[in-house]
Amino acid sequence: MFEAVAGLANEHAELEMRLGAPETHADQRLAKQLNQRYAELSAVLATWREWLALGGDIDAARELAADDPAFAAEADELTARRATVEERLRHLLVPRDPTDAKDAIVEVKSGEGGEESALFAGDLLRMYSRFAETRGWRTEILDATESDLGGYKSVTMAVKAKGTPAPGEAPYALLKFEGGVHRVQRVPVTESQGRVHTSAAGVLVMPEAEQVDVVVDDNDLRIDVFRSSGPGGQSVNTTDSAVRITHVPTGIVVSCQNEKSQLQNKESAMRILRARLLAAAQEEADAEASEARKSQIRTVDRSERIRTYNFPENRISDHRTGYKAHNLDTVLDGELGPVIDSAVTADLEARLASLEE
């Protein structure tokens, strides 16, 4: 695996030259893309150099140990450090999902459980919003349909990083593991007998697609306008500001009514449509991919129950990784890092195992 580093070093040098050229920065999208790849390769090469340097230090310590036994202990310590660096390098060399550097679009929909499910969908939205805040990400609600009690029947949020995130630290790279069915066990606010009920909400996470990622032919779109039915002030039920876009070839339908302007709703709907089309293309590629790709913990089956939130026990359980903790209150307040880390680690281990096979 380490033989690939030489080729990566050449690519790193070429990127450095391109990033130094003024014409590169005339195209912001290209500059961002090149910067992301440059940061990824810089991490690999820095770790590679550290691994090589430790190898030289170990050889020197062993030579000196022939005359001074004290250097034998130092050689052992350096060997242990090199093993740690080697493991980190192996992880960095594992092929990454090409969409990992992208921002994310997160959709949360209520499911079984009626109003209680809609309230739980609101809890999940708040959890992701708070988590985004801790990472320094920006969030934007693209569309929302509220329930009678203040929850969400459906809500779509864009999550954007500021600047160029480190490899594996972009919104989609981390939030993609949230896709699936989330189950909650608690006493609903509508329950008068104090009984614990089980309900669920679904989460779909997609990489946000730029226009160059997905080409949408206007002739493939059917666009309908209608009157908004939710919060929105004076424009609600008075103007046809809501927009529904149907992508005829795939049958994908997206509607937005969050904004007062028909144009703004259309732009939001197109962002969601491009993300769904990119996600569909990605799932098709996953189905045809190698075992290394198929081994990812992230499932293509969006109906899979991935996690349970047990309020009476203040417990959160991830059914894919075995992660369990009794700090549900803090997780829902945005401390989602350890839960996601367990999925990232399991995914990485599965990729490594497939490569070794």
N, C-alpha and C positions, 0 to 999 in steps of 0.2 A: 504493500500500500504506500510505503514511504517513497518509492521510486517515482511517484507522481509529482513529488515536490519540485523537481527540476523544471518540469513543464509549467507548473504554477508560478515559479520564480520568473520565467520568461514572460508569462502573461501579466504578472505584477509590474514588471519593468515597462511593458508596452502601455499599460493603463496609466502609469505615472507620466509618460510622455503625452498621452492623449489629454489627461487632466490638466497638463500645463499649457495646452494650446487654447488660445482665446476663443476659437470657433466652437470648441466643445461646450463652453458655458453659454453660448448663444441659444442652445437647446437645453432648457432646464430639465426636461424629462430625461434626456440622454445623460446629462451631467449627474443627476441623482442616481441613475442606474449604474453608471461607471463608478461613482463614489461608493455605492453599496458593495459592489464587487471588489473594489480596491480595499475596503475595510475588512472584508472577509479574508482576502488573500494576505493582508498584512498580519492578521492574527495567526494564520497558518505559518507564515515565514518566521515570525518572531518566536513561535513555539519550536519550530524546526531548528533555528539557530541555538536556542537554549538547550535543546536535546543534544546537538552536536558538541556544544561547549562543555556540557556535563560529561560527555564521553571522553573528551580530552583530559578533563580534570581527574576523572576516575583512573585513567591510564597513568597519569603523573603520580597520583597518590599511591598506587600499587607499586610503582617503581621505588618511591621513597620508603615504602613500608619494608623493603628488603633491608634497609639500614636502620630504620626507626619504626618499631611496632606501633607507635601512636598513630601513624598514617593509615594503618589497616582499618581502624575505626572510622576515620574520615572517608576512606574509600567505600565502606559499607553505607555510610550516611548519604554519600553522593549517589550511590547505586540506587538507593531507595527513592531519592529525589528524582532521578532520571526515569524511574519506572512510572512515577506520577505524571511527569511531563510527557512521557511516551503515550500514556493513556489519554491525556488531554489532546495530544496531536492526532491520535487515531480518531477521536470524536470529531475533531475539526475537519478531517479528511473524508468523513462520511458524506456522500452526495446529499445535498439539501433539496427540498421542494423548491422549485423555481419561483413559486409564489410566496415564499416565506418572507421576502423583503417588502411585501405590499401592506398597505393599510387594510382595514377590515370593515365589512358591513355585517352587523349582527341583527338578526331577526328573532324576536321572542313572541311566541303565540300561545295563548291559553289553550288548554286541552280538556281532559276529563276533570270534572269538578266545578263547572259553572263559574260563579262569582269568585269562589275561593281560588280556582285556577288562575283567573284574571288578576287577582291580588298577588298571587305568587309570581306571575309574570312580571308584575311591577317590582317585586322584591329582587328578581333576577336582573332587571334593567338597572336598578339602583346599585346592585353589587358590581355589575360590569362598569357602570359609570364611575363608581368610587375607585375601582381597581385601575381604571384608565387614569384617574387623577393622580394616583400614587406613582404611575409610570411617566407622568408628564405628558400624556396624550390628550388630544382635543376630541371632544365628542359633539355630535350633531344629530338631532332627531330628524329623520327624513320623512317619516310617516307614523301616525299613531291613531288607533281606534280605542278609545277609553270605554271601560265598563261603567255600570251605574254606581258602583261603590268606589270608584277611583283607581281601579286596576286597569289592565290593558288586555283587550281581546287580541290585539296585535300591535307591535311596535317595532320600528326599524331604526337602527342607530348606526351612523358612520363613526369609525374610530380612526383617528389620524395621528401619526407620530410627528414630533417636531424635529426637523433636521434629518440626519441620516442615522438610523439606529444601528447598534452593533449587530453582527451576525446572530440570527436567532432571537433578536429582541424586538422585532417589528410587531405591530398589532396582530397581523394574521398568523405569524409564526407561533404565537402563544395562545391566542383566542380560538384557533381552529379546533383545539381539543375540547371545546365547549359544545360542539355540535351534537345534538341528540336529545333524548327525553330526560327531563329532570323531574324527579318525584319528590313530593313534599308530604310529610306526615305531621299534622298539627290540628288543634281545635279551631275550626273556622269561626270568624266573627259572627256568622249567621247561625252558629250552632248553639242552641239554648240549653242543651243537656250536658255540655262539657265533654262530648265524645270526640275522640281523635278521628279525623278523616284522612284519607289518602287521595291526593289529586296530582295532576302533572301539568307541565308546560313544556313546549318544544322550543329548542334553540337551533337556529341555522346560522352558520358563520361562513361568509364568503370573502375571498380576496377582492378588494375594490379594483375594478378594471378601469384602466384609462382607455381613451378612445382608440389608441393605437393597439391595445391588447385585443379588442373585440370590434370587428367591423360590422356595423348594423346598417343594412340597406333600408332606406326609408320606405321603399316599396313593400317591404316585409312587415310593416307596422300598420296596425289598425288603431287609431286614436279616437277615443270617445271622451266627451266632457259631460259632466253632470254636476249637480248642486251638492255642496258639502253638507254633511249631516252631523258633524261634530263641532267642538269648540272652535271659534274663529272670529267672533265678533259680528259686526253688522253684515259682513259678506256672506255669512252662513244662510243657506236657503234663499238667497236673493240673486246670486250670480253663479254661472256655470264655471266655477274655478277648479273643481276637482277633475282629475285626469285619470283615465284608464287606458293603458297601452297593452295591446295584444301582439306578441311576436308570432305571426301566423305560422312560420315553418316549424316551430317547436311547441306552440300552444301555450307558452309562458305568458301569464297575465300579471301585470303590475298596476296598482292604483295608488294614487297619492292625493290627499286632500288637506294636508297639514298647513299649507301656505294659503294666503289670501289671493295670491296671483296664480292664474292659470299657467303662466310661463314657468314660474318657480316650481310648481307641482310637476310640470312636464320634465323639467331638468332633474328633479329628485327621482322621478319614476325611471328616467333613462339611466341614472346611476345604478339603481337597483337592478334594472333589466340587464345592463352590461355585466354586473357582478354575477347574476344568475346564469347568464350565458357562459361566462368564464368558468364558473363552478361546474356547469354541466359538461363543458369540454374537458375539464380536469378529471371529473369522475369517469368519463369515457376513456381517458388516457390511463387512469389508475387500473381500470378493468383489463387493459391490454398490457399492463406493465409487468416487469420482472417480479420475482418473489420478494426482492428487497423492498419494492414499493408496496406490494400486497401485505407485507408484514407490519405496516404502520398501524399503530394503535387507533388512529383516527379512522372511524368507520365510514363507509360510503352509505350504509344503511342508516338513514337519519331517524328511523323509528327506534333505534336501540336505546334502552334505558341505561344511562351512563352514571347517574348519581342519585343518592337519596339524601334529603334534608329532614332530619328527625328533630322537631322542635322540643318535644317533651324531654328528650335526652341530651339536647344541645349538641347533637352528633351529625357529622357529615361523613358520608361514605361514597367513595368512588368505586364502582363495580368493575372497572377495567383494570385498575392498578392495585386494588386492595387498600388504598389509602383510607385511613379512618382517623378522625380527631373529634374531640368534644369541645370545639370552639366555634360552633355554628354561628353564634352571634357576631363574632369578629370577622368571619369569612364573608357573611352577608354585608358587613360594613366595608368590604373592599379588600380584606387581607386574603386574597385568592392565590397568592404566589405559591405557597407550598403545595396546594392542590394541583395547580397547573404543572409545577415542577415534577410531580410524580408521573404525570402523563408524558411530559417531555423526556424524562429519563427512561421510561418504559419504551417509548417510541425509538429512542436512540439505541437502546440495547437490542431491540428487535432488528433494527437496520444493521447493526454490527454483526449480529448472529447470522443474518442472511448473507452478508458479504463474506464472512468466514466460511460459510457452507459452499 
